[in-house]
Amino acid sequence: TLPDTGNLTLNGGKILQVVQEAKTDQTSESVGASPALSGDLISKAITPSATSSKILVRANLIVGISDDKQVFTQLFKDGSAIAGAKGITSTNRQMISGGVYITSVGRIGMITHEFLDYPNTTSSVTYSYRFSHDSNSSKTIYLNKDHTNSDNSNASRGYSSITLMEVAA
């Protein structure tokens, strides 16, 4: 319980910098049978000002797929999956950071994700999202559009973003 004094000061947690990759263009990649992963479809770098800083990663990802399937995502740092940002290890299941079921090829869905990382560096760190699906055959995954890409009022285009916030220790 916080005191009701009208003035409250909290130590630490100050936001030192914010960077964002905002994508309005569309991109796609053919992804092999599950559990194959795409390359980085969205990424952003940040250079922490102190080794004690934390990085809050927030993402809103608009996705589509070339079938009525689930689309999954994983958060990566400098090309390696972040173990703490996805489900626990399992023998046959995909360990993911988020996912959405796309009900048809003319639909899109949104995946949101948030993770607090402790990079322990003052060198540039790149965070990215890679995608997979739940099919036994190759499928095309889209960022910011659906598979049909129809030009009518029932279709849509999306905006995806990854925001990185350096938080003081």
Disulfide bonds with the S-S distance in Angstrom:
none
